[in-house]
Each structure stands twice: as structure tokens, then as C-alpha cells.
Amino acid sequence: MQASALPCRPVVSPSQLQSRTSSRGLRVAAQAAKIMLEVKDLTATITSSGKQILQGVNLIIREGEVHAIMGKNGSGKSTLSKVLVGHPDYTVTGGSATFKGTDLFTLEPEERSHAGLFLSFQSPIEVPGVSNVDFLRMACNARRKSLGQTELDPLEFYAHVIPKLEMLNMDPTFLNRNVNEGFSGGEKKRNEILQLAVLEADMAILDEIDSGLDIDALRDVSKAVNALKGINTGVLMVTHYKRLLDYIKPDFVHIMQAGSIVRTGDMGLVDQLEADGYAFLDEGLGLPV
């Protein structure tokens, strides 16, 4: 096999990388930022078969940070996303996950959503008979109620949602269509980010939001995500491609393999993947290529 064009980096854990990065002065502010999501030694299986997927995931995301997870198909990226939001297809068998200091696994999926955790689905489902505007307003008011805020009536909600439609270059007629019914792949992804914007979630888990998007839709979705980022929010993106990360710049890039995070770095790690694929990772871990 031809030698890698780029030097293989030493394997480090996410906590080690974050510590080293901050010590170089690149992430000094992160030391003062509160931990939003902390995952420790998380293991999980497929509920129906008992097959082990997650093999001890460790991850820390602080307020204001953007993290990206990359990896081969079947490495556990989407499984991690679904486990964090409480998908019933997966069973947690070990480890822990806290969100804003609360044990995630003591909360029902809807309670995690009300607390500010959001997952954009890789393949959003259609909901016939339910209009977008009704769905969005009910979801928005459920979160507002959980926060002790006044619920929005239809006119108030319309004023709330219109600027978010404009941010995504979405026609207001989208509100009158049934949820994702007859939507193109790009329209479904825009609709997912519209939900994120309407809910004003604290932590966004974006599972391959770039799949199925043409270049214009990718720019619009990325622009919206960048606009929604803030010093008190966190973003975790799952992707296969560098093009998304060129628009939404991550602070940390993680690579998953065989159900755990085996490498953490910055955009330089993405460049190494683009140049050499995952072969350099196997070599660095002493695995057969």
C-alpha cells in the first residue's frame, strides 16, 4: 500500500484533544463554557436483536461548540444520535449521558425534546393529514409550556415562524402542506432545520443534513444553522462529506469506528480523510487494511 501523503496523527481521546487544544490557546474560551452534553463510556445494543453497536463512546460538548462526527457506514454514528434522543430501537447497556447536568436516560424522548435536545432525521418521515403549521405550532407550544412561557396563538405563531422561513428561503405555502408529504429530499431537510429554528433548541444533533441537497439548498441550510448557533447552544453534526464542514465550521472533528470514537482533531483531520480515506486510520490503530 502506498504511504500516506500526510503524517498519521497519534490516537488521542476527545478529552485529551480538547485539553491539548485549549492549552495551545485555541480554545481558551471553552474552559469557561459550561458542559452541555457529556457522554461517558456509552454502550448500546439494537433492541430487537441484542447486537452491540456502541462500544464505549466518550464525548464532551460545551456551550457554543460545533462538533462533527465522521466514519464509515456502520460505525455507530447514527446510532449514537438516536440513543441520545431515546429512540426505542436501541437499548442502553452501560455508561451515561448528561444534558445540561441532567441524566438523559431518566427522561422520556419528549422530555428530552422539551429540555432543548433536537435531532434532525437522516430520512424524515411523511405525516399525512397533519399540516406543517399545526405540527410546528404544537411542538413550539409544548416546548414553551415546559419552559413556563406563554403559548402562542395562531397569529402570534405566524409572526414567529415567518422570519425563519425567510432565513431558509422557504415559501410560506410550505406551512399549509402536510408534514413532508410529497416533499423532495432537499425540502424535507429544509423542513427539519425549520423545526430546529422554531423550537429554538439548545442542542442540535444533525444527522446527515447534507444528504440529498443540491448546492443551493446546502448553502441555505448551512446559513440557517450558522445563524442559529450561539454562545449558549451546541451542535453535533454527523456527515460523510467535507463540503458540509466547509460551510458549518466545526471546532472538533471526531471519527467513529466499531462503535466508539477513535480519533479527535480539527479540520486538518478532515483533510487527511479526503486525501487518504480511512486507510490511514486503520494503520494508526494497528488494524488490517
N, C-alpha and C positions, 0 to 999 in steps of 0.2 A: 504494500500500500504506500502511495506517495506521502511524504512527510507533510504535515500541516504547514500552511503558509504563515500561520500565526502561532505564537507560542501558546502551549496549553497552560492554562492557569491552574494553580493549586486548588484543590477542593476545599471549600470553606462552608460553614453553616451560615444560614441567614443572620443569626445573631452576631456571629463573628464578623461577617462582612459589614453589617450596619455599624458595629463598634469601630472597625478599622476605618470605614468611610468617614465617620464623624470625627475621628481623631485626626484625619488629614485636613479637617476644616471645611469639607464639602457639605456636611450635613449637621453643622453645629446647632441649627435651629431645631432639628429633630430631637435633640436631647431634652429640650424644654417642652416639646409637644407631648400631649397625653397619648397613651396607647389606646387605639380604637378597637383593634381586633388582635387577639393573641391566641395562637393555636399551638398546643404543646403535645407532641408525641401522639398525634391523632391517628387512630386506626379505624377502619370501617369495612363492612362487607356488603355484598349485594344481598338484600333481604331474602329473596326467593331461593337463591342457590347457596348462600353462605360463603361464596367466593370472596377471598380477601382482595380488596382493591387498594385502600390506603394503608401504608406500611410504616406509619410514624412521621406524620407531617409536622414541621415546626415553622411558624411564620409569625412575624410581628409587623403590624401596620399601624403607624401613628397618624394622628390628625394632620391633614394637609399633604399626605404622601400618596403617590401613584405607584402601584406595583404591577408588574406584568408577569404572567406565568406562561412559559412555553414548554414544549415537549412533544414527543412522538404521540401518535394516536394510541390510546390505551394506556397512557402513563398515569392517569388519575386526575387530570386537570378538571374536567367537568364534574367528576365525582366529588372532588373537594368542594366545588361550588354548590352542588346540590345538597351535600351533607350539611354545610353551614346554614342553609336556609330550611333544613328539616324535611327534605324530600323522603317520602315513605319507602321508596325503592331501596334505600340504604339504611343500614343499622350501624350505629357507632359501637365499637367494641373496646375502645380504650382511648386514653388521652383526654384532653379538654379543649374547650374553645370559649373564650370570653369576649363579649362585645360591649364596649363602654363599661367594663367592670362586672357585667352580669353573665352568669353561666348560660351560654346559648342553649345548652341541651336540657335546661329546665323549662324552656319556653316552647309553646306551640308555634308552628310556622307563621300563623297570622300575628302572633305576639312579637315574633322577630321582625316582621314587616312593620308593625306599629312602632317598634323601637327604633326604626330607621335603617334596617338592613334590606337592600334591594338586589334582586337577581334578574338580569335580562336573559331570557332564554335563548339558547342556540337555535332552536326551531319553535318559534312562538305558535301556539295553537289557535285555531279559529273558534269563536264563541258565537254561533248563530243565534239571532234573536235578541242579542244584547248590544245596544248602541255604544259606541265609543264614549260619548258624552256621559251617558248614565253610568257606565263602568268606571270611568275616571273620577266622576264626582263622588260616587260611593266609596271608592278606595281613598280618595283625598280626605273625605269627611271622617272615615274610620280612623285614619292617622291623626287628624286634627283632634278628634274626640279623645283619643288615647293620650294626647299631649295637653288636654284640658283647654283646647282652643275652641272658639265658636265655629260651628259648622257653616258651610257656605250654601246659600240658596242658589237656584239655577242661574240667576243674573250675576250674582257675585262670582260664581264659579266660572262663568263665561269670561268675565273680566280677568280672572286668574289664569285661564288657560290660553287665551289668545296670544299674549306675548311669547309664550312657549312654542306655540305653533309657528309663529313668525321666525323664531330662532332656528327652527328645524326646516324652514322652507316648506311647511306643510299647509295645504289648502284647508281652510276651515270646514269644508264639506266632509273632511275625514271624521269629524265629530259625529256626523249623522249616519255613518256607515257602521255595520256590525263589527265587533272586535275582530280584526284580522281577516274577516271573511272576504275572499276574493282579492286580498292584498298580494302584491308582488313581494318577493323576498326583501327587497330594499324598503318597501313600505312597511313591512312588518318590523324591521329593525328600527326604522324611524319611530314607529309607534311605541316600541319598547322604551326608547330614550324619552319620548313624550311622557310616558308613565313615570319614569325616573324624575323628570322635571316637575311634574305635577305633584308628586308625593314629597318632593324636597327631601329625599333620603339622605341620611348621614354617611352611609357606606354603600357604594355601588359595586356589585360584582357583575362584570360584563363578560358573558361567555360567548366568545367569537362574534362580537357585534359586527365585525368587518366581513363576515362570510355573506356572499350574495349581494354585496354592494358594488355599484359602479363607482367610478372615481368621484363623480359629483355628490352622490349620496354619502360616500365615505367622508368627504370634506364637511358636508353639512352635519353629519352625526358627530364627527370629531370636534367640530366647532362648538356644538351644543354641549358635549361632555366637558370640554375645556372651560366653557362658560359656567358650568355647574360646579366645577372644582372650587374649593375654598379652604381656608386655614383650619376649618373645623370639620372637614369631610375627608373621606378616604376613598380610593378607587383601586379595585383589583381587576385587572383585565386578563382574560385567557385568550391567547391568539397563537396562530401558527406563523404569522407573517410580519415582517419588519415594516411594511407600509403603514399599518395602523400606528405603530410606535413612532413613526416619523411625524405623525400628526398629534398624537397624545403622548407626550414625552414622559416616560416612567423614571422615577427616582431609583427604583431597584428592579432588576430582571431576575427571575428565578427559573430554573429548569427542573422539571419533574421527570423522574424515571422510575419505573417499577413501584409507583405508589408513594414516593417521597421526594422532597426537594433535595437535589444532589449538588446544585451549583447556584450561587447567587452572585450577581455582578451588576454592571451598568450597561449602557448601550454598546459598549465595546464587546460584551458577551454576545449580543445580537449580531454584530458584525462578524464575529467569529463563526457563528452558526451559518450566516449567509455564505461565508467563504468555504467552510469545510463540512457543513451538515452536522449531524450528531455523532459522526465517527470520532471526532476529537474528544468528545465526552466519554465515549466508551474506552478510548485509550487512556484517558486521565484517571478513570476509575479502575483500570486494570481488567476490563471486561473484554470478551472476544468481539472482534469487529467482523 
